[in-house]
Amino acid sequence: MKQCTCAIFKYGTPIIGLFIGILLVIISFPAYATNVKLPVIRVSLDELSSLQAGLSLGSQSKKLFPNIEKHYDAHLNSLFSPRKFKEVKEKTLPNLLKKVNPEYKEEMIGVVSAWDMANESTPGDGKLSLDEYQLLNFLPDLGLAPGGSGFGVFDSVAANGTVVARNLDWKISNQLRSLQAITVYQYADTTVVSIGFAGLTSILSGFNQQGLFLTLLNAEPYSPYLANNIQIDNAYSSVFDLRKALREYQAISEATYFLQYRYYSFASNVLLADRKTVHVLEYPAGKNGRIRLWNSPVHANRSWSAEQQVAVVGCHLLATLPDNCRDAHDTVRWQRLNQLAVFSQEAPATPQAVSALMLDTANNHFELFNSDTLQSLTYLTASNSLYMYASPAKTQTDKPAQLHAYLALVPTKPKVTQQNWLGNFRGIWLAWALLFLLTGATAWLIWTKARSPDS
């Protein structure tokens, strides 16, 4: 049987973490292939304009992947016929761009300014145009969102605080698979981490410095783009909404209030977590999101009884929504998650246990962790620690896979800006000045009274 060796999970004191890590190295889990540790791209937006930030992102991506334009063009060619690409570029792309914040559009301009671009291009010619690059950012909004599954555990059932995990399943080209990267956006007041692809500004999965985690899943049973390509008028962009939520909100309640009133062209799910709880937003095509908690009523044939544990697959489970779980993969995986979600207050979930759950390979051809799994990640909200498997671009082998640790993606303390520092500095000197004035005034009054003839 193929094996997977998990990398070190660091928690507790450094010494305890070291010994536990050594023990974990010898623990094996089923897996399919060896993997790679993704490069990390850092972009500072507290000192740069959006255009300059995009230029920085593009330059770093180009340095890591010199043929990035050619790879992205090849991936687009695997998705679209010339006729379909022309239709999407002329009819769909302008509507999606209208719903994107201006700063994100400026970033996209900055990215392509650092690449070798063509004014006009068609998929498959080895070149990339601005239109093609923009479409790459919107693939999930064209009905091509990744599938997979997710799981989260929180409160008294979580041994180390809220832990959330996601298996991102996506049948994509080797060209796109080879461009995986983590992008860290550093703002003056927060940090946002995007787990995706080099040079793309939209977000499929990510988290911020405050421990808010969001990830998008397809909830259509079959590829809606290939079936009918129905676009909803004035629909929002799911992947740029995730970016906006991670940038502007700190807690799951705030992000949910923003996201649940958006609507998208295709059915989808968003798994949300923060340091207090986990839940899912389920979106029917063209309608607002519905919140599913761990104890929300689900369809009669989709039981769930795990307290303070939440799972998600590629369909809708809420009893108040139509049952669209027509794909056997979703049905089997939901049943398997229900079997594995056995954590309790007496036996709380550890990060290792959650990762092992997501690497489960029971049920041949319907596994949670399968040959289409591009990424399997586990995120600890309390420490902002990320552990992740990323599938390599090359053909899979029988070598063991590992969860690589990404432990320093965000700062441990909020950043203190120069303005705040100067304000504090001036405040301290003002306090001392007032103290000296009061002391001098008191001394003067005492001295004056001592010299008075009546004294």
VOSEKOL-877091 format. One record per residue: y, x negated, z of N, C-alpha, C in turn. Coordinates in steps of 0.2 Angstrom, whole numbers, padded with zeros to 4 digits, always signed. Example, Ala and Ser with C-alpha at 12.3 -4.5 7.8 and 13.67 -1.06 7.14 Angstrom:
REM VOSEKOL-877091
-0028-0066+0039-0022-0062+0039-0016-0066+0039;-0011-0064+0035-0005-0068+0036+0000-0064+0039;
REM end
This chain:
REM VOSEKOL-877091
-0006-0004+0000+0000+0000+0000+0006-0004+0000;+0011-0002-0004+0017-0006-0004+0021-0006+0003;+0024-0011+0005+0027-0012+0011+0035-0013+0011;+0038-0011+0016+0045-0012+0017+0047-0015+0024;+0050-0021+0024+0052-0024+0031+0059-0022+0032;+0061-0019+0038+0068-0017+0039+0072-0023+0042;+0078-0024+0040+0082-0029+0043+0084-0028+0050;+0088-0032+0053+0090-0032+0060+0095-0026+0061;+0094-0022+0066+0098-0017+0069+0102-0021+0075;+0108-0021+0075+0112-0024+0080+0115-0019+0085;+0113-0019+0091+0116-0014+0096+0115-0017+0102;+0119-0015+0107+0118-0018+0114+0121-0024+0114;+0119-0029+0119+0122-0035+0120+0119-0040+0114;+0123-0045+0112+0120-0049+0107+0113-0052+0108;+0112-0054+0114+0105-0057+0116+0100-0051+0115;+0101-0045+0117+0096-0040+0117+0095-0038+0109;+0101-0038+0106+0101-0036+0099+0097-0042+0095;+0097-0048+0097+0093-0053+0093+0086-0052+0094;+0084-0051+0100+0077-0050+0102+0074-0044+0098;+0078-0039+0099+0075-0032+0095+0075-0033+0088;+0080-0037+0085+0080-0038+0078+0074-0042+0076;+0072-0047+0080+0066-0051+0078+0060-0047+0078;+0060-0042+0083+0054-0038+0083+0054-0033+0077;+0060-0031+0075+0060-0026+0069+0058-0029+0063;+0059-0036+0062+0057-0039+0056+0050-0038+0054;+0046-0038+0060+0039-0037+0058+0036-0030+0058;+0041-0025+0058+0039-0018+0058+0039-0016+0050;+0034-0013+0048+0034-0012+0040+0034-0004+0039;+0037-0002+0034+0038+0004+0031+0036+0005+0024;+0033+0010+0021+0032+0011+0014+0038+0010+0010;+0037+0007+0004+0043+0006+0000+0041+0005-0007;+0045+0004-0012+0044+0003-0019+0045-0003-0021;+0051-0006-0019+0053-0012-0022+0057-0017-0018;+0058-0023-0020+0063-0027-0017+0070-0025-0018;+0075-0027-0015+0081-0024-0016+0086-0030-0016;+0093-0028-0016+0098-0033-0016+0103-0031-0011;+0107-0036-0008+0113-0035-0004+0119-0034-0009;+0122-0029-0008+0128-0027-0013+0134-0032-0011;+0138-0034-0016+0144-0037-0015+0149-0032-0012;+0154-0035-0008+0159-0031-0005+0166-0033-0008;+0169-0028-0010+0176-0029-0013+0181-0026-0008;+0186-0030-0007+0191-0028-0002+0198-0027-0005;+0201-0021-0004+0207-0020-0008+0212-0018-0002;+0218-0021-0002+0223-0019+0004+0228-0015+0001;+0229-0009+0003+0234-0004+0001+0240-0003+0005;+0240-0007+0011+0246-0006+0015+0251-0011+0013;+0250-0015+0008+0255-0020+0006+0256-0019-0002;+0251-0016-0005+0251-0015-0013+0253-0008-0015;+0256-0007-0020+0256-0001-0024+0250+0002-0026;+0249+0008-0028+0243+0010-0031+0241+0007-0037;+0246+0005-0041+0244+0002-0047+0242-0006-0046;+0245-0009-0041+0243-0016-0039+0236-0016-0036;+0235-0010-0032+0228-0010-0029+0223-0009-0034;+0224-0005-0039+0219-0005-0044+0218-0011-0048;+0224-0015-0049+0223-0021-0052+0219-0026-0048;+0220-0026-0042+0216-0030-0037+0208-0028-0038;+0207-0022-0038+0200-0019-0038+0197-0021-0045;+0201-0020-0050+0198-0022-0057+0197-0030-0057;+0201-0034-0055+0201-0041-0055+0195-0043-0052;+0194-0041-0046+0188-0043-0042+0181-0040-0045;+0181-0034-0047+0175-0032-0051+0174-0036-0057;+0179-0038-0061+0178-0042-0067+0175-0048-0065;+0177-0051-0060+0175-0058-0058+0167-0058-0056;+0166-0052-0052+0159-0051-0050+0154-0050-0056;+0157-0046-0061+0153-0043-0066+0157-0045-0073;+0156-0050-0076+0160-0052-0082+0159-0047-0087;+0153-0044-0088+0152-0040-0094+0152-0032-0091;+0157-0031-0087+0157-0024-0084+0158-0019-0089;+0163-0020-0093+0165-0015-0098+0159-0014-0103;+0155-0019-0105+0149-0018-0109+0144-0014-0106;+0143-0015-0099+0138-0011-0095+0140-0004-0094;+0146-0003-0093+0148+0004-0092+0148+0008-0099;+0149+0005-0104+0149+0008-0111+0142+0010-0112;+0137+0005-0111+0130+0007-0112+0128+0013-0108;+0130+0013-0102+0128+0019-0098+0130+0025-0101;+0137+0026-0103+0139+0032-0106+0135+0033-0112;+0133+0029-0116+0130+0030-0122+0123+0033-0120;+0120+0031-0115+0114+0034-0113+0114+0042-0110;+0121+0044-0109+0122+0051-0107+0124+0056-0112;+0128+0053-0117+0132+0058-0121+0130+0056-0129;+0130+0061-0133+0130+0061-0140+0137+0060-0142;+0139+0057-0148+0146+0057-0150+0149+0063-0150;+0146+0069-0152+0149+0075-0152+0151+0078-0145;+0146+0077-0141+0147+0079-0134+0152+0075-0130;+0152+0069-0132+0157+0064-0128+0164+0067-0131;+0165+0068-0137+0172+0070-0140+0174+0077-0136;+0169+0081-0136+0171+0088-0133+0173+0087-0125;+0169+0083-0122+0171+0082-0114+0178+0078-0114;+0179+0073-0118+0185+0069-0118+0191+0073-0119;+0190+0078-0124+0196+0082-0126+0197+0088-0122;+0192+0091-0119+0193+0098-0116+0192+0097-0108;+0187+0093-0106+0186+0093-0099+0190+0088-0095;+0191+0082-0098+0194+0076-0094+0201+0078-0092;+0205+0081-0097+0212+0083-0095+0213+0087-0089;+0208+0092-0089+0208+0097-0083+0207+0094-0077;+0202+0089-0077+0200+0086-0071+0206+0081-0068;+0209+0078-0073+0214+0073-0071+0220+0077-0068;+0221+0083-0070+0226+0087-0067+0225+0088-0059;+0219+0088-0057+0217+0090-0050+0217+0083-0046;+0218+0077-0049+0218+0071-0045+0225+0069-0042;+0225+0066-0036+0231+0064-0034+0234+0059-0038;+0241+0058-0039+0244+0053-0043+0242+0046-0042;+0242+0045-0035+0240+0038-0033+0233+0035-0036;+0228+0040-0036+0222+0038-0038+0222+0037-0046;+0226+0041-0049+0227+0040-0057+0230+0033-0058;+0235+0032-0054+0238+0025-0054+0233+0019-0053;+0229+0020-0048+0224+0015-0047+0219+0014-0053;+0217+0020-0056+0213+0019-0062+0217+0015-0068;+0223+0016-0069+0227+0012-0074+0227+0005-0072;+0228+0004-0065+0227-0003-0063+0221-0007-0064;+0215-0003-0063+0209-0006-0064+0208-0008-0072;+0209-0004-0076+0208-0005-0083+0213-0011-0086;+0219-0012-0082+0223-0017-0084+0220-0024-0083;+0215-0024-0079+0212-0031-0077+0206-0032-0081;+0204-0027-0086+0198-0028-0090+0200-0028-0097;+0195-0030-0101+0196-0031-0108+0194-0024-0111;+0200-0020-0112+0199-0013-0115+0201-0013-0122;+0198-0007-0125+0200-0005-0132+0204+0001-0132;+0209+0002-0136+0213+0007-0137+0209+0014-0139;+0204+0013-0143+0200+0018-0145+0193+0016-0145;+0188+0020-0142+0181+0018-0141+0177+0024-0141;+0170+0022-0143+0165+0027-0143+0159+0024-0139;+0156+0028-0135+0150+0026-0131+0145+0022-0136;+0143+0016-0134+0138+0012-0138+0141+0007-0142;+0147+0006-0142+0150+0001-0147+0151-0006-0143;+0150-0006-0137+0150-0012-0133+0157-0013-0130;+0162-0008-0131+0169-0008-0128+0170-0002-0124;+0175-0003-0120+0177+0003-0115+0184+0004-0116;+0186+0011-0117+0193+0013-0117+0195+0017-0110;+0201+0018-0110+0203+0021-0104+0200+0028-0103;+0199+0032-0108+0196+0038-0107+0189+0038-0105;+0185+0033-0108+0178+0032-0106+0178+0030-0098;+0182+0025-0096+0183+0023-0089+0184+0029-0084;+0189+0033-0086+0190+0039-0082+0184+0044-0082;+0181+0045-0087+0175+0049-0087+0170+0046-0082;+0169+0040-0082+0164+0037-0078+0165+0039-0070;+0172+0039-0069+0173+0042-0062+0172+0049-0060;+0171+0053-0066+0170+0060-0065+0163+0062-0066;+0158+0058-0067+0152+0060-0069+0149+0066-0065;+0150+0066-0058+0147+0071-0054+0150+0078-0056;+0157+0078-0058+0160+0084-0059+0159+0086-0066;+0155+0082-0070+0152+0085-0076+0145+0087-0076;+0143+0088-0070+0136+0091-0069+0131+0085-0068;+0133+0079-0067+0128+0073-0067+0129+0070-0060;+0129+0074-0055+0129+0071-0048+0122+0069-0046;+0122+0064-0042+0115+0061-0039+0112+0066-0035;+0105+0066-0035+0101+0071-0030+0099+0067-0024;+0093+0069-0021+0091+0065-0015+0090+0070-0009;+0091+0067-0003+0090+0070+0003+0095+0067+0008;+0096+0070+0014+0099+0067+0019+0097+0070+0026;+0099+0066+0031+0097+0068+0038+0102+0065+0043;+0103+0069+0048+0108+0067+0053+0106+0069+0060;+0107+0066+0065+0105+0067+0072+0111+0066+0077;+0112+0070+0082+0118+0069+0086+0117+0071+0093;+0122+0070+0097+0123+0072+0104+0117+0069+0108;+0114+0073+0112+0109+0071+0117+0102+0069+0113;+0101+0071+0107+0095+0069+0103+0096+0062+0100;+0102+0059+0100+0103+0053+0097+0104+0048+0102;+0100+0042+0102+0100+0037+0107+0106+0033+0107;+0109+0032+0101+0114+0027+0100+0120+0031+0097;+0121+0037+0099+0127+0041+0095+0125+0043+0089;+0129+0047+0086+0127+0050+0079+0125+0045+0074;+0119+0047+0071+0116+0043+0066+0115+0047+0060;+0117+0045+0054+0117+0049+0048+0114+0045+0042;+0109+0048+0038+0106+0044+0033+0106+0048+0026;+0105+0044+0021+0106+0047+0014+0101+0043+0010;+0097+0047+0006+0093+0044+0000+0097+0046-0006;+0100+0042-0010+0103+0044-0016+0098+0043-0022;+0096+0048-0025+0091+0048-0030+0095+0049-0037;+0095+0045-0041+0099+0045-0048+0095+0042-0053;+0093+0046-0058+0090+0043-0064+0096+0040-0069;+0097+0034-0068+0102+0030-0071+0100+0024-0075;+0104+0022-0080+0102+0016-0084+0102+0010-0079;+0099+0005-0082+0099-0002-0078+0106-0005-0078;+0110-0003-0083+0117-0006-0084+0121-0003-0078;+0120+0003-0076+0124+0006-0071+0121+0003-0064;+0115+0003-0064+0111+0001-0058+0113-0006-0056;+0115-0011-0061+0117-0017-0060+0124-0018-0057;+0128-0013-0057+0135-0013-0055+0136-0010-0048;+0131-0010-0044+0132-0007-0038+0136-0012-0033;+0141-0009-0029+0145-0013-0025+0148-0008-0019;+0150-0011-0014+0154-0008-0009+0161-0010-0009;+0165-0005-0009+0173-0006-0010+0176-0004-0003;+0180-0008+0000+0183-0007+0006+0191-0006+0005;+0193+0000+0006+0201+0001+0005+0204+0000+0012;+0208-0005+0013+0212-0006+0019+0219-0003+0019;+0220+0002+0023+0227+0005+0023+0230+0003+0030;+0236+0004+0031+0240+0002+0037+0237+0005+0043;+0234+0012+0042+0232+0015+0048+0225+0017+0048;+0221+0015+0043+0214+0016+0043+0210+0012+0038;+0204+0012+0037+0200+0009+0032+0195+0014+0030;+0194+0014+0023+0189+0018+0020+0184+0014+0016;+0178+0016+0017+0173+0012+0013+0169+0016+0008;+0169+0014+0002+0165+0018-0003+0159+0014-0005;+0153+0018-0005+0147+0015-0007+0145+0017-0014;+0146+0013-0019+0145+0015-0025+0145+0010-0031;+0150+0010-0035+0149+0005-0041+0156+0001-0042;+0156-0005-0044+0161-0009-0044+0167-0006-0049;+0173-0006-0047+0178-0004-0051+0179+0004-0052;+0175+0008-0049+0176+0015-0049+0180+0017-0043;+0185+0021-0044+0189+0023-0038+0187+0030-0034;+0182+0034-0038+0180+0040-0034+0174+0038-0029;+0173+0042-0025+0168+0041-0020+0162+0046-0020;+0156+0043-0020+0150+0047-0019+0147+0047-0012;+0148+0042-0009+0146+0041-0002+0151+0036+0002;+0153+0038+0008+0158+0034+0011+0159+0036+0018;+0163+0031+0022+0165+0033+0028+0172+0029+0030;+0175+0031+0035+0181+0028+0037+0181+0025+0044;+0186+0022+0046+0186+0018+0052+0185+0022+0058;+0187+0029+0058+0186+0033+0063+0179+0036+0064;+0174+0034+0060+0167+0036+0060+0166+0043+0056;+0170+0045+0052+0169+0051+0048+0165+0048+0042;+0159+0052+0040+0155+0050+0035+0154+0056+0030;+0154+0055+0024+0154+0060+0019+0149+0058+0013;+0145+0062+0010+0141+0060+0004+0140+0067+0000;+0139+0066-0006+0139+0072-0011+0132+0072-0014;+0129+0078-0014+0122+0079-0017+0123+0084-0022;+0119+0084-0028+0118+0089-0033+0114+0095-0030;+0116+0101-0031+0112+0106-0028+0110+0111-0034;+0110+0109-0040+0108+0113-0046+0100+0111-0047;+0096+0115-0048+0089+0114-0048+0087+0110-0054;+0091+0110-0060+0090+0106-0066+0097+0104-0068;+0097+0099-0073+0103+0096-0075+0107+0102-0078;+0113+0104-0075+0117+0109-0078+0121+0107-0084;+0122+0100-0084+0126+0098-0090+0122+0098-0096;+0116+0096-0096+0111+0097-0102+0110+0104-0104;+0110+0108-0099+0108+0115-0100+0114+0119-0104;+0120+0119-0101+0125+0123-0103+0132+0121-0103;+0133+0116-0099+0140+0112-0098+0145+0117-0096;+0144+0122-0092+0149+0127-0090+0154+0124-0085;+0161+0123-0087+0166+0121-0083+0170+0127-0080;+0171+0126-0074+0175+0132-0071+0183+0130-0071;+0187+0135-0073+0194+0133-0074+0197+0131-0068;+0201+0126-0068+0205+0124-0062+0200+0121-0056;+0194+0120-0058+0190+0117-0053+0192+0110-0051;+0191+0108-0044+0193+0102-0041+0188+0097-0043;+0190+0090-0041+0185+0085-0042+0182+0083-0035;+0175+0084-0035+0172+0083-0029+0172+0076-0026;+0172+0071-0031+0172+0064-0029+0179+0062-0027;+0184+0064-0030+0191+0062-0027+0193+0066-0021;+0190+0072-0020+0191+0076-0014+0188+0072-0008;+0182+0069-0009+0179+0065-0004+0183+0059-0002;+0186+0056-0007+0191+0050-0006+0197+0053-0002;+0200+0058-0004+0206+0061+0000+0204+0062+0007;+0198+0066+0008+0196+0067+0015+0195+0061+0019;+0192+0056+0017+0191+0050+0021+0198+0046+0022;+0202+0047+0017+0209+0044+0018+0213+0047+0023;+0213+0054+0023+0218+0058+0027+0215+0061+0034;+0209+0061+0035+0206+0064+0041+0202+0060+0045;+0202+0061+0051+0198+0057+0056+0192+0060+0059;+0192+0067+0059+0186+0071+0062+0183+0076+0057;+0177+0077+0059+0173+0082+0054+0176+0089+0054;+0179+0091+0059+0183+0097+0059+0188+0097+0054;+0192+0092+0054+0198+0092+0049+0196+0091+0042;+0191+0087+0041+0188+0086+0034+0185+0093+0032;+0181+0096+0036+0178+0102+0034+0183+0108+0032;+0189+0108+0036+0194+0113+0035+0197+0112+0028;+0198+0105+0026+0200+0104+0019+0195+0105+0014;+0189+0103+0015+0184+0103+0009+0181+0110+0008;+0181+0114+0013+0177+0120+0012+0181+0125+0008;+0187+0124+0007+0191+0129+0003+0192+0126-0004;+0189+0121-0006+0189+0118-0013+0183+0121-0017;+0183+0121-0023+0177+0123-0027+0176+0119-0033;+0170+0119-0035+0168+0114-0040+0164+0117-0046;+0164+0114-0052+0161+0118-0057+0153+0118-0057;+0150+0114-0052+0143+0114-0052+0141+0115-0044;+0135+0118-0043+0133+0119-0036+0132+0112-0033;+0134+0111-0027+0133+0105-0024+0133+0105-0016;+0131+0100-0013+0131+0100-0006+0135+0094-0003;+0138+0094+0002+0141+0088+0005+0139+0088+0012;+0136+0082+0014+0133+0080+0021+0139+0077+0024;+0141+0080+0030+0147+0077+0034+0144+0075+0041;+0147+0070+0044+0145+0068+0051+0151+0064+0054;+0152+0064+0060+0157+0060+0064+0153+0058+0070;+0157+0056+0075+0154+0053+0081+0152+0059+0086;+0153+0065+0084+0151+0071+0088+0146+0075+0085;+0146+0076+0079+0141+0081+0076+0140+0079+0069;+0135+0084+0066+0133+0083+0059+0132+0090+0056;+0135+0091+0050+0133+0098+0047+0134+0097+0039;+0132+0102+0036+0132+0102+0028+0137+0108+0026;+0140+0106+0020+0144+0111+0016+0140+0113+0010;+0139+0119+0009+0135+0121+0003+0139+0125-0002;+0140+0122-0008+0145+0125-0013+0141+0128-0019;+0141+0135-0019+0139+0138-0026+0144+0136-0031;+0142+0136-0037+0146+0134-0043+0152+0139-0043;+0158+0136-0043+0165+0139-0043+0167+0143-0037;+0163+0142-0031+0165+0145-0025+0166+0140-0019;+0169+0143-0014+0171+0139-0008+0165+0137-0005;+0165+0131-0001+0159+0129+0003+0158+0133+0009;+0151+0134+0011+0149+0137+0017+0146+0132+0022;+0148+0133+0028+0145+0128+0033+0138+0129+0035;+0134+0124+0035+0127+0125+0038+0126+0120+0044;+0125+0123+0050+0124+0119+0056+0117+0119+0057;+0115+0115+0062+0108+0114+0063+0104+0120+0065;+0108+0125+0068+0105+0132+0070+0107+0137+0066;+0110+0136+0060+0112+0142+0055+0106+0145+0052;+0106+0151+0051+0100+0155+0048+0099+0152+0041;+0093+0151+0040+0091+0148+0033+0086+0153+0030;+0084+0152+0023+0080+0157+0020+0073+0158+0024;+0070+0163+0024+0064+0165+0027+0059+0160+0026;+0058+0158+0020+0053+0153+0018+0055+0146+0018;+0060+0144+0022+0063+0137+0023+0064+0136+0030;+0059+0136+0035+0060+0136+0042+0064+0129+0044;+0067+0129+0049+0070+0123+0053+0071+0125+0060;+0069+0121+0064+0069+0122+0071+0071+0116+0075;+0073+0110+0072+0075+0104+0075+0082+0104+0078;+0082+0104+0085+0088+0105+0089+0093+0099+0087;+0099+0100+0086+0104+0094+0085+0102+0089+0080;+0098+0092+0075+0096+0088+0069+0098+0092+0063;+0100+0089+0057+0102+0092+0051+0099+0089+0045;+0097+0092+0041+0094+0089+0035+0097+0093+0028;+0097+0089+0023+0099+0092+0017+0095+0089+0011;+0094+0094+0006+0090+0092+0000+0095+0095-0006;+0092+0095-0012+0096+0096-0018+0096+0104-0019;+0097+0108-0014+0098+0115-0016+0101+0118-0009;+0102+0125-0010+0105+0128-0004+0100+0132+0001;+0101+0131+0007+0097+0133+0012+0099+0139+0016;+0106+0140+0016+0109+0145+0020+0106+0152+0018;+0105+0156+0023+0102+0163+0022+0107+0167+0018;+0114+0166+0019+0119+0170+0016+0120+0168+0009;+0117+0163+0006+0118+0161-0001+0111+0162-0005;+0112+0163-0011+0106+0164-0015+0101+0158-0015;+0095+0159-0014+0090+0154-0014+0089+0151-0021;+0092+0145-0022+0091+0141-0028+0086+0135-0028;+0082+0135-0023+0077+0130-0022+0071+0131-0027;+0072+0130-0033+0067+0132-0038+0064+0125-0040;+0066+0120-0038+0063+0113-0040+0058+0111-0034;+0052+0110-0036+0047+0108-0031+0048+0102-0027;+0052+0098-0030+0054+0092-0026+0058+0094-0020;+0063+0098-0021+0067+0100-0015+0063+0104-0010;+0058+0108-0012+0054+0112-0007+0050+0108-0003;+0046+0103-0006+0042+0098-0003+0046+0094+0002;+0051+0091+0000+0055+0087+0004+0058+0090+0010;+0060+0096+0009+0063+0100+0015+0057+0101+0020;+0051+0103+0018+0046+0104+0022+0044+0097+0026;+0044+0092+0022+0043+0085+0025+0048+0083+0030;+0054+0084+0029+0060+0083+0034+0059+0087+0040;+0057+0093+0039+0056+0098+0045+0050+0095+0049;+0045+0092+0046+0039+0089+0050+0041+0083+0053;+0046+0079+0050+0048+0073+0053+0053+0073+0059;+0057+0079+0059+0062+0079+0063+0060+0082+0070;+0057+0077+0074+0054+0079+0080+0057+0076+0086;+0063+0074+0085+0067+0070+0091+0069+0075+0096;+0070+0073+0102+0072+0077+0107+0076+0073+0113;+0078+0077+0118+0082+0073+0123+0077+0068+0127;+0071+0070+0127+0066+0066+0130+0064+0060+0126;+0064+0061+0119+0062+0056+0114+0068+0056+0109;+0074+0053+0111+0079+0053+0106+0078+0049+0100;+0082+0050+0095+0081+0046+0088+0085+0040+0089;+0082+0034+0087+0085+0028+0087+0087+0027+0079;+0092+0022+0078+0093+0021+0071+0087+0019+0067;+0083+0015+0070+0077+0012+0066+0072+0018+0064;+0072+0023+0069+0067+0029+0068+0070+0033+0062;+0077+0034+0062+0080+0038+0057+0079+0034+0050;+0080+0028+0050+0078+0024+0043+0071+0025+0041;+0067+0024+0046+0059+0025+0044+0058+0032+0041;+0061+0037+0044+0060+0044+0042+0063+0044+0034;+0068+0041+0033+0071+0042+0026+0067+0037+0021;+0063+0033+0023+0058+0028+0019+0051+0031+0019;+0050+0037+0021+0044+0040+0020+0042+0041+0013;+0035+0040+0012+0032+0041+0005+0026+0045+0005;+0026+0050+0010+0021+0055+0009+0022+0059+0004;+0017+0063+0001+0017+0068-0004+0018+0064-0011;+0013+0062-0014+0014+0058-0020+0018+0062-0025;+0023+0059-0029+0027+0062-0034+0033+0066-0031;+0032+0067-0024+0038+0072-0021+0040+0068-0015;+0040+0061-0015+0042+0058-0009+0049+0058-0007;+0051+0057-0001+0058+0056+0001+0061+0050-0002;+0057+0044-0001+0059+0038-0004+0055+0037-0010;+0058+0037-0016+0054+0037-0022+0056+0032-0027;+0053+0032-0033+0055+0027-0038+0062+0029-0041;+0065+0035-0040+0072+0036-0042+0077+0035-0037;+0075+0032-0031+0080+0031-0025+0084+0025-0027;+0090+0026-0028+0094+0020-0030+0097+0017-0023;+0098+0021-0018+0101+0019-0012+0097+0023-0006;+0096+0019-0001+0094+0022+0005+0098+0019+0011;+0102+0023+0014+0107+0021+0019+0107+0024+0025;+0108+0020+0031+0108+0023+0037+0115+0021+0040;+0119+0025+0043+0126+0024+0046+0126+0026+0053;+0128+0021+0057+0129+0023+0064+0137+0024+0065;+0139+0030+0067+0146+0032+0067+0149+0028+0073;+0146+0027+0079+0149+0024+0085+0151+0017+0083;+0148+0013+0079+0149+0006+0078+0151+0004+0071;+0152+0010+0067+0153+0009+0060+0148+0004+0056;+0142+0004+0059+0137-0001+0056+0133+0003+0050;+0132-0001+0045+0129+0002+0039+0123-0002+0038;+0117+0001+0036+0111-0002+0035+0108+0001+0028;+0107-0003+0023+0106+0000+0017+0101-0004+0012;+0097+0000+0009+0092-0002+0003+0096-0001-0003;+0096-0005-0008+0099-0004-0014+0094-0007-0019;+0092-0002-0024+0087-0004-0029+0090-0009-0034;+0087-0014-0036+0089-0019-0041+0089-0016-0048;+0092-0020-0052+0093-0018-0059+0086-0019-0063;+0083-0024-0061+0077-0026-0064+0071-0021-0063;+0066-0022-0066+0060-0018-0065+0057-0018-0058;+0055-0013-0055+0053-0013-0048+0046-0017-0048;+0045-0020-0042+0040-0025-0041+0036-0022-0034;+0031-0026-0033+0027-0024-0026+0030-0028-0020;+0035-0032-0021+0038-0036-0016+0041-0031-0010;+0041-0033-0004+0043-0028+0001+0051-0027+0000;+0053-0021+0002+0060-0020+0002+0063-0021+0009;+0070-0022+0009+0073-0023+0016+0079-0018+0016;+0081-0016+0022+0088-0013+0024+0092-0019+0026;+0097-0020+0022+0102-0025+0023+0108-0023+0028;+0110-0027+0032+0115-0025+0037+0122-0026+0034;+0127-0022+0035+0134-0023+0034+0138-0021+0040;+0139-0026+0044+0142-0024+0051+0149-0025+0052;+0153-0028+0047+0160-0030+0048+0164-0027+0042;+0162-0021+0040+0166-0018+0034+0173-0015+0036;+0173-0013+0043+0180-0010+0045+0182-0014+0052;+0188-0015+0053+0190-0018+0059+0188-0014+0065;+0187-0018+0071+0184-0014+0077+0190-0011+0081;+0196-0013+0080+0202-0010+0083+0207-0008+0078;+0211-0003+0079+0216-0001+0074+0221-0006+0073;+0223-0007+0067+0228-0012+0065+0235-0011+0068;+0238-0016+0071+0245-0016+0074+0249-0019+0068;+0254-0015+0066+0258-0017+0060+0264-0021+0063;+0267-0025+0059+0273-0029+0061+0278-0025+0064;+0279-0019+0061+0285-0015+0063+0283-0012+0070;+0277-0010+0072+0275-0008+0079+0276-0014+0084;+0274-0020+0081+0274-0026+0086+0281-0028+0087;+0286-0027+0082+0293-0029+0083+0296-0024+0088;+0294-0017+0087+0296-0012+0091+0295-0013+0099;+0288-0015+0100+0286-0017+0107+0290-0023+0109;+0291-0028+0105+0294-0034+0107+0301-0032+0109;+0305-0028+0105+0312-0026+0107+0312-0022+0113;+0307-0018+0114+0307-0013+0120+0306-0017+0126;+0302-0023+0126+0301-0027+0132+0308-0030+0134;+0311-0033+0128+0318-0037+0130+0323-0032+0132;+0323-0026+0130+0328-0021+0132+0326-0019+0139;+0320-0018+0141+0318-0017+0148+0321-0023+0153;+0320-0029+0151+0322-0035+0155+0329-0035+0155;+0333-0033+0150+0340-0033+0150+0343-0028+0155;+0340-0022+0155+0342-0017+0159+0341-0019+0167;+0335-0022+0168+0333-0025+0174+0338-0030+0177;+0340-0034+0172+0345-0039+0174+0352-0036+0176;+0354-0031+0172+0360-0027+0173+0360-0024+0180;+0355-0020+0181+0354-0017+0188+0354-0022+0193;+0351-0027+0193+0351-0032+0198+0358-0035+0199;+0361-0037+0193+0368-0040+0194+0373-0035+0197;+0372-0028+0195+0377-0023+0198+0375-0022+0205;+0369-0023+0207+0368-0022+0214+0370-0028+0218;+0369-0034+0215+0372-0040+0219+0379-0040+0219;+0383-0037+0214+0390-0037+0214+0393-0032+0219;+0389-0026+0220+0391-0022+0225+0390-0025+0232;+0385-0028+0233+0384-0031+0240+0389-0036+0241;+0390-0041+0236+0395-0046+0237+0402-0043+0238;+0404-0038+0235+0411-0035+0236+0411-0032+0242;+0406-0028+0245+0406-0025+0251+0407-0031+0257;+0403-0036+0256+0404-0042+0261+0411-0045+0261;+0414-0045+0256+0421-0048+0256+0427-0043+0258;+0425-0036+0259+0430-0031+0261+0432-0032+0268;+0439-0031+0269+0441-0033+0276+0438-0028+0281;+0436-0022+0279+0433-0017+0284+0426-0019+0286;+0423-0025+0283+0416-0026+0284+0416-0030+0291;
REM end
